[in-house]
Amino acid sequence: MSVRVVVAEGDGVGPEITRAVLKIIRAAEAPIEWEPIRVGQAIYEQGNTSGVPADAWGAIRRHGVLLKGPITTPQGKGFKSVNVTIRKALNLFANVRPCKAYAPFVASPHPGMNLVIVRENEEDLYAGIEHRQTPEVRQVLKLVTRPGCEKIIRYAFEYARAYGRRKVSCMTKDNIMKQTDGLFHQVFDEVAAEYPEIEANHFIIDIGAARLAASPEIFDVIVTLNLYGDILSDIAAQIAGSVGFASSANVGEQVSMFEAVHGSAPDIAGRGIANPSGLLIAATQLLVHVGLSEQASVIKNAWLRTLEDGIHTPDVHREAISSRKVGTDDFAEAIIERLGSEPRVLEPVRYRTTRPIQVSYRTTPTEQRLVGVDVFLGWDQEGRDPNVLAEHLHRASTDTLRLGLITNRGVKVYPDGLPETFRTDHWRCRFKAEADEIPYARVIELLQRIDQAGLRVIKTENLYTFDGSPGFSLGQGE
């Protein structure tokens, strides 16, 4: 019985490498029926800012599996990344990127490298919520949810269990971002306790990235937030030997998308020299995903044997290592000729069909109380003196909400600020209540008084406690 899979050739080198990959899969006699769709540049040019037409959405949702070539996103305002759009719209919460060295046949400074990066795929700074708030200051919102954390972290541990991995490492910057990254680390520790057979450890992202670059062999599975995972994946792919070998599985509960990590490379499009390896490895991930593990193993082993035989595309060709430089189609033919063969030096793969990884998350009742408000002002008067601003705000304060703190770019400037601190036209003014809880009407009353004082409110953030603990970062002296 055949499996129906949607395929999008993409842009740039996409059509070339996609045709090569499909030819290899057909030669391996994998029972796949391909349903082609068009997404990307041609659709953008028709005025569709998402790059995904309605019929493509229908096919992807109907069959639940997509092999996608690289896409060109037009530069300029209003166009959305096809990748990000599909990931977020269809809840493809887990981005799984294996990074392995194939030394000595592909040059790599880390021949023992063999790790998997599991990246949260929907949240963090990639929510794409940005604002210009004053002439000098712009902001981006970093959104991290407990369900999102628990789903991706649990997926990482389930992946490690399913594929015989022994260790899961978490990377965050929770020494600075204590609420967002702190939540990710907290949930990691909670979930790790449910998998005692798997070693778990945590790294601050800067030292973790440094250790990944210097000693990738110490890692097995890495789980992290969206932005960090994006950066780490490219670092890992490069030090493994080539970004051209990097593949990505975007896994959701109903739909999954498989792709190469590299872009559409329009500079070499049409020249027949692109490396199809990244998309081919993604296709083997797809085959395993749909239960065709035997065909995936045959293709991957033939690819490994081709590398061993020194048949390389120009991006990885090295005179001292390679025996023959070939283009996209000849590389595909070389793999097809070796179907049924296995590597002699590199370790052969033995994919096995595993049950689909299922994840869940818990919700717990929480007591949430309003205890204050951060009022953000655009203010560029009276020499930007925070003490003068504080005088205005004290006069606008109410009996319920009193000014306690002013910061500029996160640095306290009132009370007891330092004159050397650089100040922009963007001010956070914290008002706290004496009571354990206040009605929101008191916040509205305060904002009206601030507005009547001639001060420009550009944003507010309510301050809440959750089960008695502050749900906001604390300023100096609080």
C-alpha atoms as one frame of an Amber mdcrd trajectory, in Angstrom:
protein
   0.000   0.000   0.000   1.433   3.354  -1.017   1.737   6.462   1.116   0.528
   9.797  -0.206   3.039  12.630   0.359   2.855  16.270  -0.709   5.960  17.703
  -2.406   6.901  21.315  -3.150   9.939  21.847  -5.381  10.586  25.341  -4.050
  12.687  28.053  -5.641  16.279  28.590  -6.782  18.043  25.234  -6.643  14.885
  23.673  -5.201  13.547  22.106  -8.405  16.957  20.591  -9.253  17.593  18.959
  -5.893  13.952  17.894  -5.465  13.928  16.080  -8.808  17.183  14.323  -7.883
  15.805  13.221  -4.505  12.535  11.924  -5.951  14.482   9.965  -8.574  16.499
   8.238  -5.834  13.373   7.438  -3.796  11.643   5.946  -6.842  14.731   3.867
  -7.668  14.664   2.519  -4.095  11.086   1.390  -4.782   9.647   3.254  -1.835
   5.842   3.064  -2.168   5.222   6.817  -2.247   2.652   8.677  -4.325   3.697
  12.288  -4.705   1.170  15.121  -4.882   2.918  18.279  -6.152   1.985  21.725
  -4.899   3.349  25.210  -5.625   4.441  27.470  -2.809   6.982  30.259  -2.587
   8.170  32.867  -5.055   5.655  32.294  -7.839   2.804  32.520  -5.343   4.215
  35.683  -3.759   4.329  37.254  -7.218   0.594  36.561  -7.588  -0.021  38.801
  -4.561  -0.318  36.101  -1.894   1.821  37.452   0.975   2.007  34.079   2.766
   3.404  32.268  -0.300   0.960  29.394   0.294  -2.239  29.210  -1.818  -5.483
  27.651  -0.575  -5.119  24.432  -2.589  -1.664  23.849  -1.091  -3.036  24.246
   2.437  -5.716  21.701   1.590  -3.246  19.128   0.270  -0.864  19.516   3.211
  -3.654  19.177   5.775  -5.260  16.280   3.891  -2.147  14.100   3.702  -0.217
  15.365   6.731   3.293  14.954   5.258   5.237  17.483   3.172   8.660  17.310
   1.523   9.628  20.880   0.738  12.466  22.326  -1.302  14.058  25.648  -0.277
  11.963  28.793  -0.724  12.907  32.344  -1.708  11.120  34.942   0.420  11.000
  38.317  -1.375  12.775  41.151   0.396  10.628  43.992   1.647   7.640  44.520
   3.873   4.563  42.349   3.984   5.930  38.980   2.849   5.891  36.121   5.327
   8.315  33.204   5.390   6.641  30.059   4.036   8.555  28.006   6.591   7.446
  30.079   9.556   3.877  30.334   8.253   3.475  26.564   7.842   5.204  25.773
  11.127   3.022  28.097  13.162  -0.282  27.599  11.341  -0.107  23.797  11.523
   1.461  23.510  14.994   4.766  22.000  13.845   6.188  22.546  17.311   9.348
  20.398  17.098  12.248  21.091  14.753  14.564  18.068  14.699  18.011  18.555
  13.117  20.542  15.702  13.161  24.157  16.865  12.826  26.749  14.169  12.109
  30.294  14.216  10.788  31.248  11.904   7.902  34.989  12.129   8.276  37.382
  11.208   6.783  35.338  11.299   3.564  33.971  14.780   4.203  36.367  17.165
   5.905  35.370  17.975   9.487  37.360  19.191  12.488  35.195  16.944  14.700
  35.079  13.433  13.219  33.279  11.976  16.267  30.380  14.387  16.132  26.889
  12.829  16.175  24.177  14.882  17.813  20.577  15.987  17.356  19.224  19.464
  18.038  15.564  19.618  19.050  14.435  23.221  18.660  11.156  24.731  19.820
   9.563  25.863  16.583   6.683  28.281  17.268   7.396  30.683  20.116  10.164
  32.876  21.544  11.238  35.950  19.559   9.994  34.257  16.385   6.446  35.195
  17.351   7.347  38.235  15.237   5.571  40.806  17.429   7.520  44.053  17.106
   6.733  47.707  17.693   8.381  51.076  17.272   7.454  52.869  20.480   9.424
  56.130  20.362  11.658  57.851  17.806  14.628  56.076  19.404  13.330  52.739
  20.672  11.870  49.600  19.126  10.887  46.402  20.879  10.253  42.743  20.131
   8.182  40.528  22.395   9.658  37.225  23.539   6.751  34.874  24.177   7.416
  31.600  25.994   4.543  29.412  27.190   4.509  26.565  29.645   2.666  24.231
  27.211   5.215  25.081  24.494   8.125  24.349  26.838   6.697  21.093  28.103
   5.809  19.797  24.634   9.262  20.377  23.121  11.176  19.167  26.180   9.077
  16.045  26.501   9.546  15.439  22.768  13.332  15.647  23.214  13.316  13.019
  25.969  10.920  10.769  24.057  13.141  11.104  20.973  16.194  10.166  23.025
  14.371   7.130  24.417  13.083   6.025  20.980  16.471   6.347  19.228  18.760
   5.069  21.964  20.274   8.430  22.844  21.757   8.622  26.332  21.805  12.332
  27.222  19.651  15.433  26.774  21.218  18.873  27.277  19.165  22.028  27.764
  20.466  25.491  26.809  18.961  28.785  28.010  19.975  32.248  29.215  17.993
  32.068  32.450  20.636  33.891  34.454  19.404  37.023  32.625  15.876  36.223
  31.374  14.562  34.692  34.559  10.885  34.612  33.589  11.051  33.297  29.990
  14.225  31.235  29.834  13.761  30.520  33.526  10.460  28.810  32.724  12.121
  26.648  30.056  14.838  25.536  32.503  12.308  24.886  35.255  10.152  22.700
  33.008  13.270  20.889  31.752  14.178  19.893  35.305  10.617  18.740  35.992
  10.385  16.609  32.845  13.918  15.210  33.182  12.944  13.682  36.527  10.478
  11.432  34.649  13.300   9.912  32.550  15.850   8.650  35.111  17.601   6.432
  32.547  18.588   9.491  30.453  21.313  11.842  31.663  20.152  15.474  31.778
  22.207  18.641  32.104  21.874  22.378  31.514  24.163  24.999  29.968  23.914
  28.754  29.805  23.601  29.338  26.056  26.847  31.286  25.585  29.113  28.680
  27.166  26.940  25.925  25.683  27.422  27.304  22.164  31.163  27.648  22.795
  31.386  24.029  23.932  29.322  22.897  20.957  31.752  24.629  18.601  34.840
  23.315  20.420  33.748  19.838  21.576  30.509  18.737  19.880  31.229  15.099
  20.706  30.204  15.735  24.348  26.585  16.308  23.230  23.914  13.815  22.261
  20.517  15.565  22.142  20.241  19.334  22.673  16.857  20.929  23.418  16.457
  24.690  23.412  14.291  27.662  22.537  13.560  28.825  19.006  16.219  31.492
  18.386  19.020  29.616  20.147  18.096  26.444  18.280  18.230  28.237  14.946
  21.727  29.540  15.649  23.038  26.307  17.187  21.744  24.252  14.254  23.777
  26.217  11.725  26.879  26.118  13.931  26.531  22.373  14.320  25.895  21.789
  10.602  28.950  23.823   9.616  31.394  22.153  11.999  30.034  18.732  11.043
  31.310  19.314   7.515  28.778  21.216   5.425  25.472  23.046   5.774  24.631
  21.239   2.521  24.193  18.028   4.546  21.841  19.577   7.118  18.244  18.413
   7.182  15.243  19.395   9.232  12.100  17.603  10.346   9.302  19.918  11.496
   7.012  17.679  13.505   3.478  18.371  14.689   0.616  16.356  16.094  -1.262
  16.205  12.764   1.202  17.397  10.093   4.978  17.139   9.567   7.239  18.924
   7.088  10.704  17.781   5.957  13.259  20.059   4.319  16.905  20.912   3.832
  18.257  23.600   6.136  20.029  25.612   3.429  18.386  28.353   1.389  17.379
  28.530  -2.252  20.875  29.621  -3.414  19.711  31.604  -6.465  23.343  32.343
  -7.376  23.880  28.723  -8.450  20.349  27.888  -9.583  20.171  26.230 -12.982
  23.861  25.312 -13.054  23.315  21.700 -11.956  25.913  21.814  -9.184  23.743
  22.007  -6.031  24.200  19.351  -3.377  20.929  17.434  -2.850  22.194  15.746
   0.326  20.341  17.924   2.848  16.991  17.315   1.168  17.816  13.620   0.677
  18.550  13.147   4.373  15.311  15.000   5.150  13.553  12.555   2.824  14.975
   9.586   4.766  13.599  11.195   7.929  10.258  11.400   6.134  10.414   7.739
   5.130  11.061   6.686   8.722   8.216   8.947   9.846   5.705   7.207   7.529
   6.907   3.713   8.435   9.222   3.036   5.458  12.341   2.494   7.556  13.777
  -0.237   5.326  13.788   1.991   2.239  15.217   4.858   4.303  18.099   2.613
   5.411  18.816   1.468   1.857  18.974   5.052   0.571  21.073   6.373   3.454
  23.572   3.521   3.170  23.904   4.068  -0.586  24.520   7.766   0.075  27.195
   6.914   2.650  28.867   4.533   0.198  28.873   7.286  -2.444  30.643   9.620
  -0.030  33.161   6.884   0.798  33.864   6.393  -2.885  34.874  10.045  -3.096
  32.053  11.113  -5.400  31.301  14.613  -4.192  29.467  17.746  -5.277  31.545
  20.950  -5.558  30.629  22.301  -2.101  32.394  19.423  -0.315  34.894  18.373
  -2.981  38.495  18.367  -1.741  41.442  17.293  -3.891  43.015  15.280  -1.076
  39.774  13.456  -0.221  37.538  13.296  -3.300  37.961  11.084  -6.337  35.410
  12.760  -8.612  33.578  16.086  -8.690  30.007  15.702  -9.918  26.886  17.798
 -10.338  23.424  17.265  -8.871  22.175  14.671 -11.380  25.386  12.642 -11.537
  25.522  12.549  -7.741  21.978  11.167  -7.701  22.912   8.561 -10.321  25.916
   7.488  -8.254  23.650   6.916  -5.256  21.183   4.943  -7.354  24.011   2.732
  -8.637  24.907   1.912  -5.006  21.407   1.089  -3.766  21.752  -2.201  -1.896
  25.380  -1.461  -0.986  26.594  -0.399   2.440  29.500   1.747   3.565  32.721
  -0.081   4.393  34.224   2.411   6.840  31.372   4.577   8.036  28.798   2.872
  10.236  25.804   1.571   8.257  22.393   2.782   9.366  19.679   0.452  10.568
  16.538   2.511  10.852  13.658   0.877  12.616  10.022   1.802  12.696   9.124
   3.370  16.026   5.775   4.446  17.308   4.993   8.120  16.640   6.284  10.261
  19.464   3.351  11.522  21.503   3.667  14.468  23.861   1.383  16.092  26.377
   1.412  18.922  28.852  -0.256  19.631  32.169  -2.286  22.603  33.317  -2.482
  23.542  36.993  -4.887  25.978  38.683  -3.066  29.186  39.628  -4.133  32.149
  41.761  -3.373  35.330  39.802  -3.526  38.742  41.482  -3.029  42.247  40.080
  -0.566  44.162  42.293   0.710  47.003  40.109   1.565  48.247  36.641   4.602
  49.167  34.582   3.786  52.288  32.569   6.090  52.948  29.609   6.429  56.576
  28.595   7.860  58.359  25.593   9.462  61.444  27.203  12.151  63.692  25.758
  11.899  66.868  27.808  13.739  68.809  30.522  17.108  67.272  29.756  15.787
  63.722  30.186  16.295  64.156  33.916  14.656  61.151  35.671  14.203  63.162
  38.863  12.092  65.714  36.987  10.042  62.917  35.402   9.565  61.400  38.849
   8.157  64.702  40.147   5.506  64.659  37.409   4.651  61.033  38.159   4.427
  61.518  41.915   1.848  64.242  41.317  -0.069  61.866  39.024   0.088  58.930
  41.471  -3.057  57.773  43.247  -3.633  56.646  46.805  -3.691  53.051  45.509
  -0.726  53.077  43.136   2.497  54.912  43.993   5.616  55.375  41.902   8.431
  53.130  43.099  10.950  52.835  40.264  11.955  54.310  36.908  14.275  52.463
  34.508  15.729  53.343  31.117  16.755  50.417  28.879  16.338  48.216  31.965
  18.750  50.235  34.149  17.412  51.944  37.283  17.609  55.733  36.992  15.230
  56.635  39.848  15.512  56.609  42.790  19.257  56.896  43.377  20.273  56.626
  39.720  23.775  57.426  38.526  24.384  60.504  36.360  26.648  58.508  33.997
  23.793  56.194  32.886  22.859  56.781  29.248  19.176  57.627  28.828  16.937
  57.371  25.761  13.414  58.739  25.268  11.863  55.467  26.526  11.071  55.082
  30.246   9.591  52.262  32.326   7.791  53.611  35.386   6.726  51.058  37.994
   3.735  51.643  40.218   3.080  49.160  43.014   0.107  48.761  45.325   0.299
  48.324  49.072  -2.630  45.901  48.962  -2.385  42.215  48.044  -4.692  42.820
  45.079  -6.302  45.785  43.342  -9.083  46.066  40.757  -8.067  47.018  37.218
 -10.129  50.190  37.565  -7.332  51.581  39.742  -4.883  51.128  36.848  -7.235
  52.968  34.503  -7.537  55.789  37.021  -3.724  56.085  37.193  -3.375  56.127
  33.405  -5.974  58.877  33.119  -4.049  61.017  35.619  -0.768  60.437  33.776
  -2.412  61.419  30.498  -3.903  64.558  32.087  -0.378  65.471  33.251   0.643
  65.727  29.588   2.803  62.559  29.596   2.630  60.163  26.635   1.857  56.549
  27.583   3.171  54.180  24.900   2.576  50.839  26.601   1.532  49.236  29.873
   2.279  45.883  31.449   0.172  44.771  34.394   2.080  43.292  37.316   0.670
  40.058  38.679   1.590  37.556  41.339   0.966  33.870  40.696   0.367  31.823
  43.838   2.057  34.639  45.718   5.213  34.790  43.586   5.978  37.819  41.386
   5.291  37.223  37.705   7.632  40.026  36.666  11.313  40.889  36.857  12.252
  42.797  39.989  14.085  46.093  39.990  16.880  47.083  42.323  15.648  47.419
  45.874  12.279  45.704  45.301
